[in-house]
Amino acid sequence: MLLIDKAESKNWYVTLTEKVTIANPYFLFAFTHRVTNEVTSVLLTDISTQTERYNQFAVVEGTTFTLDAGEFEYVIYAQTSSTNLTPSLADEEVESGVLKVNFDVDRTSYEVQLTEKIYEIETSIQLLLLENGDFLLQESGDEIIL
């Protein structure tokens, strides 16, 4: 699975060279949104120095390509063309999988400060002492603040 957040820079590492049958391929990535079926295709440059072990692609969501948040099915094609963006015209499919694009959101957490404490006082009637000094009297289901 490939992952990226909206507006994030990231390196993706995949193993493609061992599956390629053409010399000096260009890699076409096609992303299909799982809900809308919208297809986005982009040519990415392999920046790996060890292509016999892995292929590395530097991507910036919003610059290299722009995708809606959600899940996509991706297919990577190898091709001889340096300009083709049509998957059906690519030479061969070399990998497929799932891409998840997350919203880039700042998470805010709040700490709640309790300002009122309730103390229970034993007496023949049910009486509660509130932190502010008031008493809460409960008689037969009715609450009365004294």
N, CA, C and O of each residue as an XYZ file, in Angstrom:
584
protein
N       0.848     -1.174      0.000
C       0.000      0.000      0.000
C       0.893      1.236      0.000
O       1.871      1.307      0.743
N       0.552      2.187     -0.824
C       1.225      3.481     -0.839
C       0.395      4.453     -0.007
O      -0.835      4.414     -0.039
N       1.071      5.321      0.735
C       0.396      6.303      1.586
C       0.946      7.688      1.310
O       2.126      7.852      1.002
N       0.072      8.691      1.426
C       0.505     10.079      1.348
C      -0.579     10.950      1.970
O      -1.764     10.630      1.886
N      -0.174     12.041      2.588
C      -1.110     13.037      3.112
C      -1.259     14.139      2.076
O      -0.370     14.340      1.249
N      -2.371     14.847      2.116
C      -2.553     15.988      1.225
C      -1.405     16.974      1.463
O      -1.049     17.236      2.612
N      -0.826     17.519      0.398
C       0.250     18.517      0.430
C       1.537     17.996      1.072
O       2.329     18.784      1.590
N       1.752     16.691      1.045
C       2.940     16.103      1.664
C       3.976     15.721      0.611
O       3.626     15.305     -0.494
N       5.259     15.865      0.962
C       6.370     15.359      0.148
C       6.745     13.994      0.682
O       6.823     13.794      1.894
N       6.976     13.061     -0.216
C       7.261     11.707      0.243
C       8.040     10.951     -0.813
O       7.944     11.255     -2.002
N       8.809      9.970     -0.383
C       9.466      9.037     -1.292
C       8.720      7.717     -1.244
O       8.443      7.191     -0.166
N       8.396      7.184     -2.412
C       7.779      5.873     -2.506
C       8.831      4.901     -2.998
O       9.598      5.211     -3.910
N       8.866      3.721     -2.392
C       9.802      2.671     -2.776
C       8.998      1.467     -3.235
O       8.174      0.939     -2.489
N       9.240      1.038     -4.457
C       8.562     -0.128     -5.021
C       9.591     -0.955     -5.785
O      10.666     -0.460     -6.123
N       9.260     -2.205     -6.054
C      10.162     -3.080     -6.800
C       9.573     -3.287     -8.189
O       8.617     -4.040     -8.370
N      10.162     -2.605     -9.162
C       9.615     -2.659    -10.521
C      10.595     -3.253    -11.533
O      10.178     -3.980    -12.435
N      11.873     -2.960    -11.400
C      12.864     -3.324    -12.417
C      12.853     -4.815    -12.722
O      12.994     -5.203    -13.882
N      12.690     -5.660    -11.706
C      12.709     -7.110    -11.947
C      11.514     -7.586    -12.764
O      11.532     -8.700    -13.289
N      10.478     -6.763    -12.880
C       9.275     -7.148    -13.639
C       9.252     -6.542    -15.046
O       8.414     -6.910    -15.869
N      10.167     -5.618    -15.318
C      10.179     -4.898    -16.592
C      10.897     -5.724    -17.662
O      11.926     -6.347    -17.399
N      10.328     -5.717    -18.881
C      10.955     -6.450    -19.990
C      11.512     -5.519    -21.061
O      12.089     -5.987    -22.042
N      11.346     -4.192    -20.888
C      11.875     -3.249    -21.874
C      13.086     -2.517    -21.279
O      13.195     -2.373    -20.061
N      13.987     -2.061    -22.147
C      15.187     -1.359    -21.690
C      14.869      0.110    -21.408
O      14.091      0.726    -22.136
N      15.461      0.669    -20.365
C      15.324      2.079    -19.997
C      13.871      2.563    -19.981
O      13.511      3.478    -20.722
N      13.060      1.962    -19.158
C      11.636      2.314    -19.163
C      11.335      3.636    -18.460
O      12.083      4.099    -17.598
N      10.223      4.213    -18.861
C       9.604      5.339    -18.144
C       8.416      4.730    -17.400
O       7.769      3.805    -17.890
N       8.139      5.266    -16.206
C       7.078      4.682    -15.393
C       5.865      5.602    -15.331
O       5.945      6.757    -14.914
N       4.738      5.040    -15.765
C       3.461      5.736    -15.768
C       2.631      5.210    -14.600
O       2.376      4.010    -14.503
N       2.213      6.112    -13.715
C       1.360      5.759    -12.578
C      -0.062      6.204    -12.907
O      -0.284      7.359    -13.270
N      -1.019      5.295    -12.781
C      -2.432      5.619    -12.994
C      -3.175      5.356    -11.694
O      -3.143      4.243    -11.170
N      -3.850      6.390    -11.168
C      -4.594      6.302     -9.916
C      -6.092      6.401    -10.212
O      -6.530      7.365    -10.838
N      -6.873      5.429     -9.776
C      -8.324      5.428     -9.971
C      -8.994      5.502     -8.606
O      -8.839      4.606     -7.776
N      -9.746      6.590     -8.381
C     -10.425      6.769     -7.096
C     -11.478      5.684     -6.937
O     -12.247      5.427     -7.863
N     -11.519      5.044     -5.775
C     -12.431      3.912     -5.558
C     -13.903      4.314     -5.499
O     -14.770      3.466     -5.709
N     -14.210      5.575     -5.222
C     -15.602      6.008     -5.145
C     -16.037      6.683     -6.441
O     -17.075      6.335     -7.004
N     -15.252      7.642     -6.915
C     -15.657      8.434     -8.079
C     -15.205      7.835     -9.411
O     -15.692      8.242    -10.466
N     -14.279      6.873     -9.373
C     -13.677      6.272    -10.576
C     -12.910      7.277    -11.423
O     -12.601      6.999    -12.582
N     -12.600      8.439    -10.862
C     -11.794      9.430    -11.575
C     -10.360      8.912    -11.688
O      -9.785      8.440    -10.706
N      -9.789      9.001    -12.887
C      -8.442      8.494    -13.147
C      -7.476      9.667    -13.303
O      -7.741     10.615    -14.042
N      -6.357      9.584    -12.594
C      -5.277     10.562    -12.716
C      -4.017      9.801    -13.092
O      -3.643      8.846    -12.410
N      -3.359     10.210    -14.168
C      -2.138      9.551    -14.626
C      -0.982     10.533    -14.584
O      -1.138     11.712    -14.900
N       0.182     10.031    -14.191
C       1.368     10.883    -14.101
C       2.615     10.043    -14.379
O       2.704      8.886    -13.969
N       3.569     10.644    -15.079
C       4.866     10.008    -15.286
C       5.781     10.415    -14.139
O       5.945     11.603    -13.862
N       6.378      9.429    -13.472
C       7.295      9.712    -12.376
C       8.687      9.213    -12.736
O       8.841      8.170    -13.371
N       9.689      9.964    -12.325
C      11.076      9.637    -12.621
C      11.663      8.785    -11.504
O      11.569      9.128    -10.325
N      12.266      7.676    -11.893
C      12.926      6.797    -10.931
C      14.229      7.464    -10.494
O      15.106      7.714    -11.322
N      14.360      7.751     -9.201
C      15.560      8.418     -8.676
C      16.440      7.465     -7.876
O      17.356      7.906     -7.181
N      16.175      6.177     -7.964
C      16.938      5.187     -7.220
C      18.332      5.025     -7.801
O      18.532      5.085     -9.014
N      19.297      4.818     -6.900
C      20.665      4.508     -7.331
C      20.902      3.002     -7.316
O      21.958      2.533     -7.739
N      19.921      2.247     -6.830
C      20.027      0.785     -6.732
C      18.813      0.128     -7.394
O      18.081     -0.618     -6.744
N      18.600      0.400     -8.671
C      17.378     -0.072     -9.334
C      17.257     -1.589     -9.378
O      16.153     -2.109     -9.542
N      18.371     -2.316     -9.235
C      18.266     -3.779     -9.218
C      17.622     -4.280     -7.914
O      17.203     -5.435     -7.829
N      17.549     -3.400     -6.897
C      16.934     -3.765     -5.613
C      15.575     -3.098     -5.406
O      14.645     -3.727     -4.902
N      15.460     -1.835     -5.792
C      14.197     -1.108     -5.596
C      14.178      0.106     -6.527
O      15.203      0.524     -7.065
N      12.979      0.649     -6.692
C      12.801      1.875     -7.465
C      12.251      2.930     -6.519
O      11.335      2.659     -5.742
N      12.807      4.126     -6.584
C      12.419      5.218     -5.674
C      11.840      6.363     -6.493
O      12.381      6.759     -7.525
N      10.709      6.884     -5.991
C      10.037      7.987     -6.666
C       9.744      9.078     -5.639
O       9.138      8.812     -4.601
N      10.173     10.304     -5.928
C       9.882     11.443     -5.054
C       8.588     12.072     -5.538
O       8.462     12.433     -6.709
N       7.618     12.203     -4.625
C       6.324     12.756     -4.994
C       5.933     13.858     -4.016
O       6.290     13.827     -2.838
N       5.199     14.822     -4.531
C       4.643     15.897     -3.709
C       3.175     16.016     -4.097
O       2.845     16.478     -5.190
N       2.293     15.592     -3.183
C       0.865     15.689     -3.478
C       0.508     17.167     -3.554
O       0.811     17.939     -2.645
N      -0.137     17.549     -4.647
C      -0.476     18.955     -4.878
C       0.446     19.601     -5.898
O       0.103     20.626     -6.487
N       1.628     19.001     -6.112
C       2.578     19.517     -7.110
C       2.822     18.477     -8.191
O       2.560     18.729     -9.368
N       3.329     17.296     -7.797
C       3.561     16.211     -8.749
C       2.235     15.746     -9.340
O       2.135     15.477    -10.537
N       1.237     15.657     -8.499
C      -0.137     15.316     -8.886
C      -1.037     15.837     -7.784
O      -0.577     16.116     -6.677
N      -2.323     15.968     -8.086
C      -3.311     16.403     -7.096
C      -4.439     15.383     -7.071
O      -5.077     15.110     -8.087
N      -4.668     14.828     -5.885
C      -5.696     13.805     -5.733
C      -6.626     14.185     -4.590
O      -6.219     14.846     -3.635
N      -7.884     13.756     -4.700
C      -8.814     13.911     -3.589
C      -8.396     12.955     -2.478
O      -7.750     11.939     -2.734
N      -8.762     13.280     -1.260
C      -8.507     12.359     -0.157
C      -9.358     11.116     -0.359
O     -10.470     11.195     -0.880
N      -8.838      9.977      0.051
C      -9.567      8.725     -0.074
C      -8.660      7.610     -0.536
O      -7.435      7.714     -0.464
N      -9.267      6.548     -1.008
C      -8.504      5.394     -1.470
C      -8.552      5.300     -2.990
O      -9.569      5.574     -3.627
N      -7.425      4.906     -3.538
C      -7.260      4.768     -4.980
C      -6.683      3.397     -5.280
O      -5.911      2.853     -4.490
N      -7.055      2.845     -6.411
C      -6.352      1.692     -6.947
C      -5.298      2.269     -7.887
O      -5.599      3.106     -8.738
N      -4.063      1.810     -7.721
C      -3.017      2.312     -8.614
C      -2.475      1.176     -9.466
O      -2.436      0.016     -9.056
N      -2.061      1.553    -10.659
C      -1.384      0.623    -11.555
C      -0.156      1.361    -12.077
O      -0.238      2.517    -12.491
N       0.982      0.671    -12.049
C       2.224      1.251    -12.569
C       2.563      0.510    -13.855
O       2.593     -0.720    -13.906
N       2.814      1.298    -14.886
C       3.147      0.751    -16.192
C       4.574      1.127    -16.549
O       5.063      2.188    -16.162
N       5.245      0.237    -17.300
C       6.541      0.543    -17.890
C       6.301      0.819    -19.365
O       5.527      0.122    -20.022
N       6.977      1.848    -19.881
C       6.777      2.194    -21.290
C       8.036      2.826    -21.864
O       8.904      3.298    -21.131
N       8.118      2.824    -23.178
C       9.259      3.436    -23.859
C       9.025      4.926    -24.103
O       9.979      5.670    -24.329
N       7.781      5.363    -24.061
C       7.438      6.764    -24.307
C       7.707      7.616    -23.068
O       7.400      7.217    -21.944
N       8.283      8.790    -23.293
C       8.544      9.726    -22.195
C       7.419     10.746    -22.036
O       7.498     11.629    -21.181
N       6.359     10.628    -22.864
C       5.282     11.619    -22.818
C       3.887     11.013    -22.672
O       2.953     11.729    -22.311
N       3.717      9.732    -22.938
C       2.399      9.111    -22.914
C       1.801      9.121    -21.509
O       2.460      8.737    -20.543
N       0.535      9.568    -21.403
C      -0.193      9.533    -20.135
C      -1.453      8.662    -20.213
O      -2.301      8.709    -19.323
N      -1.569      7.871    -21.281
C      -2.725      7.003    -21.478
C      -2.336      5.567    -21.148
O      -1.543      4.959    -21.867
N      -2.889      5.019    -20.064
C      -2.498      3.670    -19.645
C      -2.659      2.600    -20.733
O      -1.830      1.694    -20.824
N      -3.690      2.687    -21.544
C      -3.910      1.658    -22.572
C      -2.827      1.669    -23.652
O      -2.690      0.704    -24.405
N      -2.054      2.762    -23.728
C      -0.977      2.841    -24.718
C       0.391      2.485    -24.135
O       1.388      2.464    -24.856
N       0.439      2.206    -22.825
C       1.709      1.835    -22.194
C       2.113      0.430    -22.642
O       1.274     -0.352    -23.088
N       3.401      0.119    -22.518
C       3.916     -1.171    -22.986
C       3.536     -2.341    -22.090
O       3.147     -3.398    -22.588
N       3.642     -2.164    -20.761
C       3.336     -3.293    -19.880
C       3.001     -2.826    -18.462
O       3.536     -1.833    -17.969
N       2.095     -3.578    -17.824
C       1.760     -3.323    -16.420
C       2.778     -4.057    -15.556
O       3.039     -5.242    -15.764
N       3.360     -3.340    -14.572
C       4.366     -3.983    -13.730
C       3.977     -4.089    -12.260
O       4.568     -4.884    -11.530
N       2.992     -3.303    -11.804
C       2.553     -3.411    -10.414
C       1.188     -2.770    -10.250
O       0.823     -1.850    -10.983
N       0.437     -3.273     -9.274
C      -0.841     -2.657     -8.916
C      -1.015     -2.772     -7.417
O      -0.401     -3.622     -6.772
N      -1.862     -1.905     -6.863
C      -2.092     -1.924     -5.429
C      -3.051     -0.826     -5.019
O      -3.855     -0.350     -5.819
N      -2.952     -0.431     -3.753
C      -3.850      0.569     -3.186
C      -3.036      1.757     -2.694
O      -1.988      1.596     -2.069
N      -3.537      2.948     -2.987
C      -2.962      4.201     -2.501
C      -3.985      4.847     -1.590
O      -5.160      4.951     -1.942
N      -3.545      5.280     -0.427
C      -4.430      5.988      0.488
C      -3.932      7.415      0.637
O      -2.781      7.650      1.005
N      -4.822      8.376      0.343
C      -4.508      9.804      0.474
C      -5.282     10.318      1.685
O      -6.512     10.283      1.707
N      -4.554     10.790      2.686
C      -5.159     11.285      3.923
C      -5.310     12.798      3.876
O      -4.514     13.495      3.246
N      -6.346     13.299      4.554
C      -6.478     14.731      4.749
C      -5.324     15.208      5.611
O      -4.925     14.513      6.546
N      -4.788     16.368      5.318
C      -3.763     16.973      6.168
C      -4.483     17.905      7.129
O      -4.792     19.047      6.788
N      -4.748     17.412      8.330
C      -5.491     18.214      9.295
C      -4.679     18.380     10.564
O      -3.970     17.468     10.990
N      -4.790     19.549     11.159
C      -4.199     19.783     12.458
C      -5.178     19.277     13.502
O      -6.349     19.657     13.519
N      -4.691     18.437     14.347
C      -5.551     17.905     15.399
C      -5.399     18.762     16.642
O      -4.285     19.046     17.081
N      -6.513     19.165     17.197
C      -6.527     19.980     18.396
C      -7.035     19.135     19.540
O      -8.067     18.472     19.429
N      -6.309     19.162     20.636
C      -6.791     18.444     21.810
C      -7.064     19.463     22.906
O      -6.395     20.491     23.016
N      -8.041     19.151     23.688
C      -8.464     20.038     24.767
C      -8.338     19.315     26.093
O      -8.615     18.120     26.196
N      -7.920     20.050     27.096
C      -7.878     19.512     28.442
C      -8.959     20.215     29.245
O      -8.991     21.442     29.332
N      -9.833     19.427     29.822
C     -10.968     19.984     30.554
C     -10.562     20.207     32.007
O     -10.038     19.306     32.662
N     -10.808     21.405     32.498
C     -10.560     21.726     33.893
C     -11.890     21.710     34.641
O     -12.787     22.491     34.320
N     -12.026     20.840     35.623
C     -13.240     20.785     36.419
C     -13.185     21.881     37.469
O     -12.191     22.011     38.183
N     -14.238     22.664     37.566
C     -14.241     23.787     38.508
C     -15.197     23.569     39.674
O     -15.264     24.398     40.581
N     -15.932     22.469     39.661
C     -16.898     22.257     40.728
C     -16.757     20.839     41.260
O     -16.718     19.879     40.491
N     -16.681     20.716     42.570
C     -16.612     19.408     43.211
C     -17.847     19.252     44.086
O     -18.375     20.235     44.607
N     -18.291     18.052     44.240
C     -19.461     17.768     45.062
C     -19.006     16.880     46.221
O     -18.335     15.869     46.018
N     -19.374     17.266     47.407
C     -19.055     16.502     48.605
C     -20.350     15.968     49.191
O     -21.345     16.690     49.252
N     -20.349     14.719     49.619
C     -21.543     14.137     50.220
C     -21.382     14.155     51.737
O     -20.349     13.738     52.260
N     -22.402     14.636     52.443
C     -22.394     14.727     53.900
C     -23.432     13.749     54.422
O     -24.574     13.736     53.962
N     -23.028     12.930     55.383
C     -23.970     11.971     55.951
C     -24.887     12.671     56.938
O     -24.425     13.321     57.875
N     -26.162     12.537     56.727
C     -27.177     13.117     57.595
C     -28.462     12.339     57.395
O     -28.519     11.466     56.530
N     -29.469     12.624     58.152
C     -30.721     11.888     58.028
C     -31.434     12.224     56.719
O     -32.242     11.441     56.221
N     -31.128     13.380     56.180
C     -31.653     13.730     54.856
C     -30.475     13.735     53.889
O     -29.328     13.888     54.311
N     -30.743     13.571     52.610
C     -29.657     13.556     51.640
C     -29.298     14.997     51.312
O     -30.108     15.744     50.764
N     -28.066     15.376     51.657
C     -27.618     16.750     51.503
C     -26.233     16.722     50.879
O     -25.357     16.008     51.369
N     -26.017     17.464     49.834
C     -24.714     17.531     49.170
C     -24.163     18.941     49.286
O     -24.881     19.919     49.077
N     -22.871     19.039     49.622
C     -22.192     20.329     49.715
C     -21.471     20.580     48.406
O     -20.599     19.801     48.021
N     -21.821     21.658     47.716
C     -21.166     22.017     46.465
C     -19.915     22.824     46.776
O     -19.825     23.448     47.833
N     -18.943     22.816     45.860
C     -17.679     23.506     46.090
C     -17.862     25.003     46.335
O     -17.092     25.610     47.079
N     -18.864     25.591     45.719
C     -19.074     27.040     45.875
C     -19.741     27.386     47.203
O     -20.032     28.554     47.461
N     -19.987     26.379     48.052
C     -20.550     26.630     49.370
C     -22.037     26.388     49.466
O     -22.568     26.355     50.577
N     -22.734     26.217     48.365
C     -24.165     25.938     48.402
C     -24.403     24.488     48.798
O     -23.517     23.646     48.653
N     -25.581     24.203     49.290
C     -25.991     22.849     49.610
C     -27.066     22.425     48.627
O     -27.907     23.225     48.216
N     -27.023     21.167     48.261
C     -28.037     20.600     47.390
C     -28.827     19.605     48.232
O     -28.276     18.614     48.713
N     -30.096     19.866     48.406
C     -30.977     19.024     49.204
C     -31.856     18.240     48.249
O     -32.470     18.810     47.348
N     -31.917     16.939     48.447
C     -32.740     16.127     47.558
C     -33.798     15.438     48.399
O     -33.485     14.614     49.258
N     -35.052     15.780     48.147
C     -36.185     15.183     48.843
C     -37.118     14.574     47.821
O     -37.575     15.255     46.903
N     -37.397     13.317     47.974
C     -38.347     12.593     47.132
C     -38.202     12.933     45.632
O     -39.188     13.185     44.941
N     -36.948     12.932     45.155
C     -36.694     13.160     43.742
C     -36.600     14.610     43.329
O     -36.188     14.887     42.203
N     -36.966     15.557     44.192
C     -36.848     16.972     43.858
C     -35.508     17.499     44.359
O     -35.061     17.117     45.441
N     -34.871     18.360     43.598
C     -33.603     18.954     44.005
C     -33.837     20.400     44.412
O     -34.474     21.161     43.684
N     -33.330     20.770     45.555
C     -33.469     22.136     46.046
C     -32.081     22.634     46.421
O     -31.394     21.987     47.212
N     -31.655     23.756     45.880
C     -30.359     24.336     46.238
C     -30.580     25.322     47.369
O     -31.391     26.239     47.241
N     -29.861     25.145     48.489
C     -29.982     26.007     49.668
C     -28.886     27.065     49.634
O     -28.805     27.897     50.538
